[in-house]
Amino acid sequence: MALRISTGLRNKLLGINTNKLTNGDFTSDATSWTASNATLTSTAGGQSGNCLSIAETGSSAAGKAYQDVTTKIGHLYMVSCYFQKGTADSGKFMVGTTSVEASIYDSGALTDAAWAFKQTWFLATATTTRLTLQSTDATAAETSLFDTVKFVSMSRAIQDVFKDGFSKIYNGSQPAAADDSPTGTLLVTIYSDGSTTGLEFDDAVAGVLVKKSTETWSGTAGNTGTAGWFVLHAPGDALGSSSTDERITGACGTSGAELNMSSTSIVSGAVQSISTFQITMPAA
């Protein structure tokens, strides 16, 4: 067995910026976006091809289009779009939760008469983040235009990718690829507080990333068995087959393994601790 990284982690480290939105280009329609007090259409004349036109349907409230995205609390994201004022006085975009649409960011009134690029960065505060595009003129049928809308995770360092993630130890053989669903029986989940809180790493020194010195990585075993392999995964990963989730897997053993243990025998109800965990990336 060997240390293996998932396709999602490889792509993240290499800088592949996957858009977490569905249909951010509005090539032929406005599907995947939810309308509020608005009619949404894909129309010609966009920054690139077609664009989204938000037309208000009444005079009592601004017209909106929104989409909810699965996010990781405390992780960094970037939202960008192109905006052009249509017949409405102005438009704007907001980032927030499903209950408070501008709790994280409010662009304020946008009045650009020609296509203009807009961008913001933010830390997610919930596992679901809502992006709202708005036409702020409440006059019926007035429009604002948006195009090339992106919502991208900006976590790139391994320290950031695995912030508040977890490690799990299984019996049996390590899967052939880190993208695969786990094999074997889950023996124990490792937390930073032994029960619920995810793991964090200190800053790397001389190419070595180590577990946060103030954390005690441990967990209570739920099953009895022989530790065969482990996975370190990002928060929100359900550990199904995936080419987008970030994971590292490796073998367990008493020596010469990726995770060396004093004993690979794990007993249900017993506390399993990891005193040292480091990831090394040599310069040469």
C-alpha positions in Angstrom: 0.0 0.0 0.0 1.1 3.6 -0.5 0.2 7.2 0.2 -2.4 8.2 -2.4 -4.1 11.6 -3.1 -7.5 12.0 -4.7 -8.2 13.6 -8.1 -9.9 16.5 -6.3 -6.9 17.2 -4.2 -4.5 17.0 -7.1 -6.6 19.4 -9.2 -6.9 21.8 -6.3 -3.2 21.9 -5.7 -2.6 22.3 -9.5 -5.0 25.3 -9.7 -8.0 23.9 -11.5 -10.7 26.4 -10.5 -14.0 24.4 -10.7 -17.1 26.6 -10.8 -19.4 25.4 -8.0 -22.4 27.1 -9.7 -24.5 25.3 -12.2 -25.1 27.3 -15.4 -23.1 30.4 -14.6 -22.8 31.2 -18.3 -26.5 31.2 -19.3 -25.6 29.8 -22.7 -29.2 28.8 -23.6 -31.4 29.2 -20.6 -31.5 30.2 -16.9 -32.0 26.8 -15.4 -30.6 26.0 -11.9 -31.3 29.6 -10.8 -34.3 30.4 -8.6 -36.3 33.5 -9.4 -37.8 35.8 -6.7 -40.1 38.6 -7.9 -38.5 38.2 -11.3 -38.6 36.5 -14.7 -35.2 35.0 -15.7 -34.2 34.6 -19.3 -31.1 33.9 -21.3 -30.7 36.7 -23.8 -28.2 37.8 -26.5 -25.6 40.5 -26.0 -23.8 39.1 -23.0 -20.2 39.6 -22.1 -19.6 36.3 -23.8 -22.5 34.9 -25.8 -25.8 35.0 -24.0 -26.3 36.5 -20.5 -28.9 36.4 -17.7 -31.6 39.0 -17.8 -33.5 39.6 -14.5 -36.8 41.3 -15.2 -38.9 42.4 -12.2 -42.4 41.1 -12.1 -43.9 43.8 -9.8 -43.4 47.2 -8.3 -43.2 46.2 -4.6 -39.9 44.4 -4.5 -36.6 44.0 -6.4 -36.2 41.1 -8.8 -33.7 38.4 -7.9 -32.0 35.2 -9.1 -30.3 33.0 -6.5 -28.4 29.7 -6.2 -27.4 27.8 -3.1 -23.9 26.3 -3.0 -22.4 23.7 -0.6 -19.5 25.3 1.2 -17.1 24.5 4.1 -17.3 26.8 7.1 -14.1 28.9 7.5 -12.9 28.2 4.0 -12.0 30.9 1.5 -14.2 31.4 -1.6 -14.2 33.8 -4.6 -17.3 35.0 -6.4 -17.0 36.9 -9.7 -19.4 38.1 -12.4 -19.8 40.6 -15.2 -22.6 43.2 -14.8 -24.3 45.6 -17.1 -27.1 47.9 -16.3 -30.2 47.1 -18.4 -33.3 49.2 -18.2 -33.2 49.2 -14.3 -31.5 52.0 -12.4 -29.0 49.5 -10.9 -28.3 46.0 -9.8 -26.1 44.2 -7.3 -25.0 40.9 -6.0 -24.9 39.5 -2.5 -23.4 36.6 -0.6 -25.0 35.2 2.5 -26.9 32.3 4.1 -30.2 30.9 3.1 -31.9 33.0 5.7 -29.9 36.3 5.4 -28.9 36.9 1.8 -26.4 39.6 2.4 -24.9 38.5 5.7 -21.5 38.0 4.2 -21.2 40.5 1.3 -23.3 43.2 -0.4 -21.8 44.8 -3.5 -23.9 47.9 -3.2 -25.6 49.5 -6.2 -23.9 48.7 -9.6 -24.7 51.2 -12.4 -22.2 50.2 -15.1 -23.6 51.0 -18.6 -21.0 48.6 -20.2 -20.0 45.2 -19.1 -17.9 45.4 -16.0 -16.0 42.7 -14.0 -17.0 42.4 -10.3 -15.3 40.2 -7.7 -15.1 39.5 -4.0 -13.5 37.0 -1.6 -15.1 35.7 1.6 -15.0 33.0 4.4 -18.0 30.7 4.4 -20.0 30.9 7.6 -22.4 27.9 6.9 -22.4 24.7 5.0 -24.8 26.2 2.5 -24.0 29.7 1.0 -26.5 31.6 -1.2 -25.4 33.8 -4.1 -28.1 36.3 -5.1 -28.1 38.5 -8.2 -30.5 41.4 -8.0 -32.1 44.1 -10.1 -32.7 46.8 -7.6 -35.2 48.9 -9.5 -38.6 47.7 -8.3 -40.4 48.9 -11.4 -42.2 46.1 -13.2 -40.3 44.7 -16.3 -37.1 46.7 -15.6 -34.0 44.6 -16.2 -30.4 44.0 -15.0 -27.9 41.8 -16.8 -25.3 39.4 -15.4 -22.9 37.0 -17.2 -20.0 34.6 -16.5 -20.9 34.1 -12.9 -18.4 32.0 -10.9 -18.2 30.7 -7.3 -14.8 29.1 -6.7 -13.1 27.6 -3.7 -9.8 29.4 -3.1 -8.3 27.0 -0.6 -5.1 25.8 -2.2 -2.6 25.0 0.6 -3.0 21.5 2.1 -3.3 23.3 5.5 -6.3 25.2 4.2 -7.9 22.3 2.2 -8.0 20.0 5.2 -9.0 22.7 7.8 -11.6 21.2 10.1 -11.5 17.9 8.2 -11.3 14.4 9.8 -9.2 11.2 9.7 -10.8 7.8 9.7 -9.2 4.4 10.3 -10.6 1.2 8.6 -9.7 -2.4 8.7 -8.9 -4.3 5.5 -7.1 -3.1 2.4 -6.6 0.4 1.2 -8.7 1.2 -1.9 -6.8 1.3 -5.2 -7.5 5.0 -5.6 -8.3 7.8 -3.1 -11.3 8.6 -5.3 -12.9 5.3 -4.4 -15.5 4.7 -1.7 -14.0 3.3 1.5 -13.5 -0.5 1.8 -13.6 -2.4 5.1 -15.2 -1.5 8.4 -14.8 2.0 9.9 -13.0 1.4 13.3 -12.6 5.0 14.6 -12.9 8.6 13.5 -10.2 11.0 14.7 -11.3 14.5 15.9 -9.3 17.4 17.4 -11.3 17.2 20.6 -12.0 13.5 20.7 -15.7 13.8 19.8 -16.9 16.4 17.3 -14.5 19.1 16.1 -12.4 18.8 13.0 -8.6 18.8 12.7 -6.2 21.6 11.9 -2.5 22.0 11.1 0.1 24.5 12.2 2.0 26.5 9.6 4.5 24.4 7.7 8.2 24.7 8.6 11.0 23.6 6.2 8.6 21.7 4.0 6.9 19.8 6.9 3.2 20.3 7.8 2.3 19.0 11.3 -0.9 18.6 13.3 -1.8 21.7 15.4 0.3 21.4 18.6 -2.6 22.6 20.8 -4.9 19.8 19.5 -5.2 16.3 20.9 -6.2 14.1 17.9 -8.3 11.2 19.2 -11.5 9.3 18.9 -13.4 6.5 20.6 -13.5 3.3 18.5 -16.9 2.2 17.3 -15.8 -1.2 16.2 -13.1 -3.8 17.0 -10.6 -4.8 14.3 -7.1 -4.5 12.9 -6.2 -1.1 11.5 -5.4 -1.5 7.8 -5.6 1.9 6.3 -6.6 5.5 6.9 -8.1 8.5 5.1 -7.7 12.2 5.8 -10.6 14.1 4.2 -11.9 17.6 4.0 -15.1 18.6 5.8 -18.3 17.8 4.0 -16.9 14.8 2.2 -19.4 11.9 2.5 -16.7 9.5 1.3 -18.5 8.2 -1.6 -16.9 7.6 -5.0 -15.7 11.1 -6.1 -13.3 12.8 -8.4 -13.8 16.2 -6.8 -13.5 15.7 -3.0 -10.0 16.2 -1.4 -8.5 13.1 0.3 -5.2 11.5 1.3 -5.1 7.8 2.1 -2.4 5.5 3.4 -1.5 2.3 5.1 -1.5 1.7 8.8 1.2 -0.4 10.5 3.6 -0.5 13.4 6.5 0.6 11.2 7.2 1.6 7.7 3.6 2.6 7.0 2.1 6.0 6.2 0.4 6.0 9.7 2.6 4.2 12.2 0.8 3.0 15.4 2.0 1.4 18.6 -0.5 -1.4 17.9 -2.9 -1.9 15.0 -5.4 -3.7 17.2 -8.3 -1.4 17.9 -11.0 -2.3 20.5 -14.5 -0.9 20.4 -15.0 1.7 23.2 -11.3 2.4 23.5 -9.8 5.8 22.8 -7.4 5.9 19.9 -5.0 8.8 19.8 -2.6 10.2 17.1 0.3 12.0 18.8 2.2 12.9 15.7 0.9 13.5 12.1 3.0 15.3 9.5 3.0 15.7 5.7 6.4 16.3 4.2 7.1 18.0 0.8 10.8 18.2 0.2 12.3 20.9 -2.0 14.5 18.4 -3.8 
